[in-house]
């Protein structure tokens, strides 16, 4: 027979948003209980930032709001109430040393995501939060003013209920979409979940063909496969609904397309336009975004003139990795053994155009289980932005990725989790 648990606030999900809601609920003096399907808290948190945990971004609230695009208006109140500076001070107050990198990303000084998780769990326990681990919630219901949360081992009666179950990305960490089901049962609209911050699959064969050797008339050879080749500074551009969208940063060629921060950020804009059966979306890669086209052509021309016997592929390798420069040469019609002094003007100009606007056709994203975050979730139109409380079901709150909001790489999504979690926890407790 299931045991009975009575509490003021019950939170489903002990991820970053859930842990924050628990702390703020308990700090406000409410008896708080947390139900977590895994045997420990923060499973997904441990994987963020490649295990380093980029926990926020050094930015003003207005800048963070802007990064969330059309959902920024919904998040504006909580991001101003609990901005990046507040989050940094909060973690510092828990004894966690932080460091800010050149790009504004904030990490624990130890580079260990586990340290972030541990200080949160420790704080919650000190405040008396009751953790129910290995408890997947089977159902929720509301009778009069009480919510009834049923697991296999307990029936929890609670005055306030917070859903912080995450989305559908990285399901191995426990993000299975249960929160969507619970929200829908309570009358909420669920915006279709799609992958965001995810690698892209392309139509072109040349970057991703098998590692065959490509022979040229002069006997030279070059590997055609680019998987694993990274370019540190690239501008990615696309036109969506007659509007130009650009992202910037590193990219990496994958087995079936492209990835890396600049591509992941671009995926946020493309995911709604890449359903099955639709035509590919054309994007372009500027492989030398810090140099204007005329200046780039001048630099390449001068270097070839100085070194007429130097291979073209080696001249271009001063700008991009050699494997990529060799493939660009092949695409432009010159072999990897071609000498700089032999290069014709029209071929040189074609190479420069490739550098500044390399065309790529995107056919799909990788699956949602490979995505960093979920695009979609509980509709923001049905959540009160100043409390995170449901407009449909009084006493029900939402926090974190279960909500239909997603931001770019760089700590923005965790910042959203901290801010919505803090606001939901405090609002539910008062």
C-alpha positions, 0 to 999 in steps of 0.5 A: 500500500502506498504511503501518504505524503502531505506537503505545501509544495510538490515539485516534479523533476530534480533538474536545474529548474526543479532544484531552484524551485525547491530552494526558493520554495523552502527558503520562503518557509514552505514544506517542500517535497521533490519527486525525481524519476532518477536515483539522483538529482541533476542528471542532465545538468551533469552533461551541460557544457560538455560536463563543465556546466556553462551555468549562465552568461555575463550579460545584462537582463535586456541582452538575455531577453533579446537572445530568446527572440519572440519568447523574450517578452514572456521571460522578461519579468523573471530575467530582470528579477533573477538576472545573470548577476543574481545567479552568479551571486547566488552560487557564490553564496553557496560556496561555488567559485566561478570563472568568466571566460572571454566570450562571457560564458560563466563556468564553475572554477573547477570545470565540474558540472557535478559541483554545481549540482552538489551545492544545489542539492546540499542547500535544498537538504539544509532547508529541509526539502524532502527528496523522493528519488526513483519515483516516476510520477504515474498520474496527477489530479486535482480535487478541490484545492489539492493536487494528488500526485501518485508514484508507485510508492507514494501518494502526495497531497499538495497545495501547490504543484510545480512541473519542472520535468524538462523537455525531450532532449537527452532522454537518457537523462530522464527527459521523456516528455512526462511533463507535457502529458501532465500539463495537457491533462490539466488543460494546457496546450502543448506546442509540438516538441522539436530539436533545438541546438542540434547538428544539421543534416545536409544534402551535399555529398562532398563534405560527407562522402566516404573516405575515398581517395580522389585522384587528379591527372597529376597523380595527387590524392586527397581525402574527401571525407571532412567529418571531424574537421573544425573551423573556429570562426564562421558566419552562418547565414540563411533566409527564413520568411524573407528575413536574413538570419545569421549566427557566428562561431565555430563549426565542425563537419560531421558524418552527415552534415555540420555541427558546432556552436554556430550551427547549433544556434542556427538550428533554432531558426530552422527546426520549424521549417524542416518537417519531412517532405519539405524542400531543403533550406539553403544556408551559406558559410562565410569561412573568413568573416573577419575579412571582406571579400576584396581584401581576402582576394588581395591577400590570397593573390599576394601570397600566391604571387610571392610563392608561385611554386607553393601548392594552392591547397597550402596557401588556402590552408593558412585560412582554413584547415588543410582538409577543407582547403583541399576540398574547396580546391576540388570544388573549384576545379583545381587539384591539390597538387596545383601550384599557385603560379598555375592558378587562373583568375576565374578559379581564384575568384571562385575559391574566394566566393567559396570562402565567403559564401559556401553554399550548403543545403540543409535537409533536416536536423538530427533527432531530438534525442541528440538535441541540447534543448527542446523547442516547444512545450507548454504554451507561454500564452497559458502561463502568468509571466510574473509568477509562472503559475498556470492561467488555466489551473490555479496552484499549478506552476511551471519552470524550465525547459518544459515551457515553450522557450529555448535560447542559444548556446552560451549559458542562456538556457540554464539561466532561463531554468534558474530564473523561472525556477526561482520565480515559480518556487517563490510564487508557489510558496507565498 
